[in-house]
Every structure is written in structure tokens, then in C-alpha cells.
Amino acid sequence: MEIEENVDDFNDSCSDSDLADIEELNSLFLPCHNVSSQSVGPKYILHISATNDTNCNIVTALSDASCDVFNLTESQLHKLNKFQEHNQKLIDCKFSSDNRNLFFTGSSDGTIKIWDLRVPTESVITFKDTTLTEGSSVKPLSSFDVSPSNILLAAGTELTDGDAYILFWDIRNTALLGAYWESHTDDITQVKFHPNDSNKLISGSTDKLINIYNLLESNEDDALQECLNTEALVEELQWFNVGKQWKISCVTSTNDLQLWETDGAEPYKCLSRVDIASQIKLQSDLDSDKRYWIRNDAKLKAVVTSKSYDEFREIVEAAHLKPLSKEDCKKKAA
């Protein structure tokens, strides 16, 4: 989406939660405003995903377990369709990395579905635990991811009958490929494939552990390569690289950020909510509507926004935590 500088809009968004005046904020952060918007009605947007191309497609997972799909042109959002089959909360949505017409949705109803924008009436594939027998408990899904090869699908579950599972499917076959259930002792909140290696997976849980697996191994014991103890509930994981070395970022349930080596006994850097709030000139009040997420884009970045997505401030972890300024943006664009 095109970002346009508009100081007036940015000024209007500043509030009592700011720790700096308008002039300082404008000198540190790139003002922006939305160029197009579409209402999804009274529902909440829980998750969002987009294709990585010009005139991208965008899917939003909504609080009524449906999905709205939009197409973004140069300056307009156009709604393409609504998709709904799940009967419980959506846990995520993701576009296929190699086909802009295909996207995945996962639900706590225990299923993951593939949808094709060219077939608007129903999902084209449904994945579920095909080993369930009559009377056995459905395993509510809590997270899922698709391998970079677009062949392997992994999903984490809530704790079910004393076990928390990572389920695997080959996308070319709806039968369950296999599962791990001994490495975590509570809800699995995140599963993330390595961006370049479909045989490497990380998982995070409310048991406070991050596990690293080599999926080439034939059993779970051998597959578990490393176990990292965050001493906090794991909410979000991300792979990121520094030079040629891949590392892991972890956002905890208290919005603290931990950075880990893949073989580390402890995080090599910890940034508290207070640390991050200070750097972006915000108060760290726990009741604030500000939140942040981590993405890997050459360098680790934390993007901070309000829940209404009307304000963005971006920081970069390099030698130290610092704002991504207007000058940084201009250099990146060049």
C-alpha cells in the first residue's frame, strides 16, 4: 500500500500516551495515513495475510469465523468475496507463497482448509486429524504454518487429554502424516518453519519452552534438537537472520521481547515492554492500546501500532534499539 506523508494526520493521532511533543515525533518517525479502507462490519479482524506482489490480494480472518478477501490496486481496496465454513474461532490465515489464488485458514474446530479464489462457493481441501476414532476428543488447533516448499503443513494444538500435539500433513494428501506429543506440556501457541528450510521447525508454548526440530529424523526424540526456556508464556515466534546466522525472536505474553541463538542457554538480548516503549516515545501503561509485532525483513524489526492501525512507529534491532527514521526509510527506498 502506498504510504503518503501527511503531518496533519499524524498530529491528530498523537495522544497523552506520547512521551515527546509533535516536533520530536515528526523528526523521529515517518508520518503516514491510509489511502483506502473497507469496513468489515461489526466484526473484529483477528488475522490478516497478503500476497507479495503488485495489486496484492488480502485475506482477513474475522471474529465470526469467516474470511473476507480484498484486492488492492494502486489506491483502492475492492472486496472479492466472503468465505465461511469453519464453526469455531479462526487461529490464522495465510496466502500460499507460490499461488496468489490459494490461501489457508485454520480453526479451533480442528481443521485447516485451503481456499481457491477461483472457486468461491466452498473450500477445495480440508485437513484434520484422520486418526480420530469414535468418542475420541477433537484436538483444537491453536497455530499452524506452511513450509517454504509449500508441501508440508504443521499445526499446534491446545492441551487435549493431557497432551499437546504438533500435527503434520503433506499438502498433496489429506491423511495425517504424523504427530509429536511429548515435547510440550501445555497449549502450543506457535509453530514456524524456517524460511529457507522445510525440514526445520520451531514451536512455542504456554509451558514457556521454545523447541527446535529437525524433521528429517524418524522420531520425536531424535527430531528435538534444542529446548530453550524463556521463563515466560510464549506468544509469538519469528526466525530472523544476522549475516548468515539464523536466530529466533520471542514475544512473551507480557509483551517483552527475547532474542535467542538457536543453541543458546539463555536469550542474548532481552527488551522489556518498558524498554521498547521508551525508544518509541510511548508510555508503557499495560492498559495502553498499543501493541507490536516482529517481522524479518533483512534486519529484525518491531513495528508498533495502535489497535485501530491508525499509527505506526518502527524500530530496528541492529547494534542497539533505535527508531527507523525518515532518513532510514529514504535510504531503504533508494
SEDOVO-360812 format. One line per 8 residues: number of its first residue (from 0); their letters; for each residue x, y, z of C-alpha. Coordinates in Angstrom, 1 decimal. Last residue first. Example, Ala and Ser with C-alpha at 12.3 -4.5 7.8 and 13.67 -1.06 7.14 Angstrom:
% SEDOVO-360812
1 = sa = 13.7,-1.1,7.1  12.3,-4.5,7.8;
% end
This chain:
% SEDOVO-360812
333 = aakkkcde = 16.9,4.2,-2.7  13.7,3.2,-0.8  15.9,1.8,2.0  17.9,5.1,2.2  14.7,7.1,2.2  13.2,5.0,5.0  16.3,5.3,7.1  16.2,9.1,6.6;
325 = kslpklha = 12.6,9.2,7.8  13.7,7.3,10.9  13.6,3.7,12.0  13.8,4.2,15.7  16.6,2.7,17.7  17.4,-0.5,19.7  21.1,-1.3,19.6  23.8,-2.6,17.3;
317 = aevierfe = 21.0,-3.6,14.9  17.5,-4.0,16.2  15.2,-1.7,14.3  12.2,0.3,15.4  9.0,1.3,13.7  6.2,3.6,14.7  2.8,3.2,13.1  -0.5,5.0,13.9;
309 = dyskstvv = -4.0,4.5,12.6  -3.9,0.7,13.0  -7.0,0.8,15.2  -5.2,-1.4,17.8  -2.4,1.1,17.9  0.8,0.3,16.2  4.4,-0.7,16.9  6.5,-2.4,14.4;
301 = aklkadnr = 9.5,-4.4,15.7  12.1,-5.1,13.1  14.8,-7.7,12.9  17.0,-7.0,9.9  16.8,-8.1,6.3  13.0,-8.0,6.7  12.1,-10.4,9.5  9.0,-9.4,11.3;
293 = iwyrkdsd = 8.1,-8.8,14.9  4.9,-7.5,16.3  3.9,-4.5,18.4  0.9,-3.3,20.5  -0.5,0.0,21.6  -4.0,0.1,23.2  -2.5,1.1,26.5  -3.8,-0.7,29.6;
285 = ldsqlkiq = -0.3,-2.0,30.4  1.0,1.5,30.6  4.4,1.6,28.9  4.2,5.3,27.9  5.3,5.9,24.4  8.3,7.7,22.9  9.4,4.9,20.6  12.5,4.1,22.5;
277 = saidvrsl = 10.8,4.3,25.9  8.0,2.0,24.8  10.6,-0.6,23.7  12.5,-0.5,27.0  9.3,-0.5,29.1  7.9,-3.5,27.2  11.1,-5.2,28.1  14.0,-6.0,25.7;
269 = ckypeagd = 16.0,-9.1,26.4  19.2,-9.9,24.4  21.4,-13.0,24.2  18.5,-15.1,25.4  19.5,-18.0,27.7  21.2,-21.4,27.2  21.6,-20.5,23.5  21.7,-23.1,20.7;
261 = tewlqldn = 19.4,-21.4,18.2  20.7,-18.0,19.4  17.9,-16.2,21.0  16.3,-12.7,21.1  13.7,-12.0,23.8  11.0,-9.3,23.5  8.6,-8.4,26.4  4.9,-8.0,25.6;
253 = tstvcsik = 3.7,-9.6,28.8  2.5,-12.7,27.0  6.0,-13.1,25.5  7.4,-12.0,22.2  10.1,-14.4,21.0  12.8,-13.8,18.4  14.8,-16.6,16.9  18.2,-16.5,15.2;
245 = wqkgvnfw = 19.7,-17.5,11.9  23.3,-16.9,11.1  24.5,-15.8,7.7  24.6,-12.1,8.5  22.0,-11.7,11.2  19.0,-13.7,10.3  15.4,-13.7,11.6  13.0,-16.5,12.6;
237 = qleevlae = 9.9,-15.4,14.4  8.0,-16.5,17.4  4.8,-15.1,19.1  3.1,-15.7,22.4  5.4,-17.7,24.5  4.5,-17.7,28.2  7.5,-16.7,30.2  10.6,-18.5,31.7;
229 = tnlceqla = 12.0,-18.5,28.1  13.4,-22.0,28.4  15.0,-23.0,25.1  14.9,-26.7,24.0  17.2,-27.8,21.2  17.4,-30.6,18.6  14.1,-32.4,19.1  14.0,-34.6,16.0;
221 = ddensell = 15.7,-37.5,17.7  13.1,-37.8,20.5  10.3,-37.1,18.0  11.1,-40.0,15.7  12.4,-40.5,12.1  14.7,-37.5,11.9  14.4,-35.4,8.8  12.1,-33.0,10.7;
213 = nyinilkd = 14.9,-31.4,12.6  13.2,-29.7,15.5  13.7,-26.6,17.6  11.6,-26.2,20.8  10.8,-22.9,22.5  9.5,-23.5,26.1  7.4,-21.4,28.5  4.8,-24.2,29.1;
205 = tsgsilkn = 2.5,-21.7,27.3  4.0,-22.9,24.2  6.4,-22.2,21.3  7.4,-24.3,18.3  10.3,-24.2,15.9  10.7,-26.1,12.7  13.5,-27.2,10.3  12.9,-29.6,7.5;
197 = sdnphfkv = 11.3,-27.1,5.2  14.5,-25.0,5.2  14.5,-21.4,3.8  12.1,-19.5,6.0  12.5,-22.0,8.9  9.0,-23.3,9.7  7.1,-21.7,12.5  4.7,-23.3,15.0;
189 = qtiddths = 3.3,-21.0,17.7  0.9,-21.2,20.7  1.2,-24.8,21.6  -1.0,-25.3,24.6  0.7,-27.1,27.5  3.2,-29.9,28.3  5.4,-29.7,25.2  7.9,-32.1,23.7;
181 = ewyaglla = 6.0,-35.4,24.0  3.1,-35.0,21.5  4.7,-35.1,18.0  2.5,-36.1,15.1  2.3,-37.9,11.8  1.2,-37.7,8.1  -2.5,-37.1,8.8  -4.4,-38.0,5.6;
173 = tnridwfl = -5.3,-35.0,3.4  -2.6,-35.8,0.8  -0.9,-33.3,-1.5  -0.5,-30.9,1.4  1.6,-33.5,3.2  0.2,-33.2,6.8  1.8,-32.8,10.2  0.3,-32.4,13.7;
165 = iyadgdtl = 2.1,-30.9,16.6  0.3,-32.1,19.7  -0.3,-31.0,23.3  -1.1,-33.9,25.6  -3.1,-34.4,28.8  -6.5,-35.2,27.3  -6.0,-32.3,24.9  -3.7,-29.3,25.6;
157 = etgaalli = -4.3,-26.9,22.7  -2.9,-27.9,19.4  0.0,-26.9,17.1  -0.3,-27.3,13.3  2.2,-28.2,10.6  1.7,-28.3,6.8  4.4,-29.7,4.5  4.4,-29.2,0.7;
149 = nspsvdfs = 4.5,-25.5,0.1  8.3,-25.6,-0.2  8.6,-22.8,2.3  6.6,-24.9,4.8  3.1,-23.9,5.8  2.3,-22.9,9.4  -0.3,-23.5,12.0  -1.5,-22.3,15.5;
141 = slpkvssg = -4.1,-23.1,18.2  -5.8,-26.2,16.8  -8.5,-27.8,18.9  -7.8,-31.6,19.1  -11.1,-33.4,18.7  -11.6,-35.8,21.5  -12.2,-39.5,21.0  -15.7,-41.0,21.0;
133 = etlttdkf = -15.5,-42.6,17.6  -11.9,-42.8,16.4  -9.6,-39.9,15.4  -6.7,-40.9,13.2  -7.8,-38.5,10.4  -6.8,-35.5,12.4  -8.0,-32.8,10.0  -7.1,-31.2,6.6;
125 = tivsetpv = -9.8,-29.8,4.3  -9.2,-29.2,0.6  -11.1,-27.1,-2.0  -13.1,-24.8,0.3  -16.5,-23.8,-0.9  -18.5,-21.5,-3.2  -15.9,-19.0,-4.4  -13.9,-21.4,-6.6;
117 = rldwikit = -11.5,-19.1,-8.5  -10.4,-17.6,-5.1  -9.2,-21.0,-4.1  -9.5,-22.0,-0.5  -7.4,-24.4,1.5  -8.8,-25.5,4.9  -7.2,-26.4,8.2  -9.4,-28.3,10.7;
109 = gdssgtff = -9.6,-28.9,14.5  -12.6,-26.7,15.2  -10.0,-24.3,16.8  -9.6,-23.0,13.2  -7.0,-22.8,10.5  -7.4,-20.9,7.2  -5.2,-21.3,4.1  -5.0,-19.3,0.9;
101 = lnrndssf = -4.8,-20.0,-2.8  -5.3,-17.6,-5.7  -1.9,-15.9,-5.3  -0.1,-19.2,-5.9  3.6,-19.6,-4.8  3.7,-18.3,-1.3  0.2,-19.6,-0.4  -1.7,-17.0,1.5;
93 = kcdilkqn = -2.1,-17.4,5.2  -4.9,-17.2,7.7  -4.7,-17.8,11.5  -6.5,-19.2,14.6  -10.1,-18.8,13.3  -12.6,-19.3,16.1  -15.2,-22.1,15.7  -17.7,-23.2,13.0;
85 = heqfknlk = -15.4,-23.1,10.0  -17.2,-23.0,6.6  -17.1,-19.3,5.6  -15.6,-17.4,2.7  -16.5,-13.8,1.7  -15.6,-12.4,-1.7  -13.7,-10.0,-3.8  -13.8,-6.8,-1.8;
77 = hlqsetln = -12.0,-4.0,-3.6  -9.4,-1.8,-1.9  -8.3,1.3,-3.8  -5.2,3.3,-4.3  -2.8,1.5,-6.6  -5.0,-1.7,-6.6  -5.6,-3.8,-3.5  -7.7,-6.9,-3.9;
69 = fvdcsads = -9.8,-8.0,-0.9  -10.8,-11.3,0.7  -13.2,-11.5,3.7  -12.9,-14.6,5.9  -15.5,-16.1,8.3  -15.1,-17.4,11.8  -17.4,-14.7,13.3  -14.3,-12.9,14.7;
61 = latvincn = -12.8,-12.3,11.2  -9.8,-13.7,9.4  -8.8,-11.1,6.8  -7.4,-12.1,3.4  -5.5,-9.6,1.1  -4.8,-10.0,-2.6  -1.9,-7.9,-3.9  -2.0,-5.4,-6.8;
53 = tdntasih = 1.7,-5.9,-7.2  3.1,-8.9,-5.4  3.7,-10.5,-2.1  0.3,-11.9,-1.4  -1.4,-10.7,1.8  -2.3,-12.0,5.2  -4.5,-10.8,8.1  -5.6,-12.1,11.5;
45 = liykpgvs = -8.2,-11.4,14.2  -10.2,-8.7,12.4  -13.2,-7.9,14.6  -16.8,-8.0,13.4  -19.3,-5.1,13.4  -19.0,-4.5,9.7  -15.9,-5.5,7.7  -15.4,-1.9,6.6;
37 = qssvnhcp = -13.0,-1.1,3.7  -10.2,1.4,3.7  -8.0,3.3,1.2  -5.1,5.7,1.3  -4.2,5.1,5.0  -2.1,7.7,6.7  1.6,8.1,7.2  4.1,10.1,9.3;
29 = lflsnlee = 7.7,8.7,9.2  9.1,8.7,12.7  11.9,10.5,14.5  11.6,14.1,13.4  7.8,14.0,13.4  7.9,12.7,16.9  10.2,15.4,18.1  8.0,18.2,16.6;
21 = idaldsds = 4.8,16.7,17.9  6.0,16.6,21.5  7.5,13.6,23.2  6.4,11.0,25.8  3.2,10.1,24.0  0.4,8.3,25.9  -1.5,11.6,26.2  -2.2,11.4,22.5;
13 = csdnfddv = -0.8,11.8,19.0  -3.1,10.7,16.2  -4.1,14.2,15.1  -0.5,15.2,14.6  0.0,12.2,12.2  -3.0,13.3,10.1  -1.7,16.8,9.9  1.8,15.7,9.1;
5 = neeiem = 0.7,13.8,6.0  3.4,11.8,4.3  1.9,9.2,1.9  2.4,5.5,2.1  1.3,3.4,-0.8  0.0,0.0,0.0;
% end
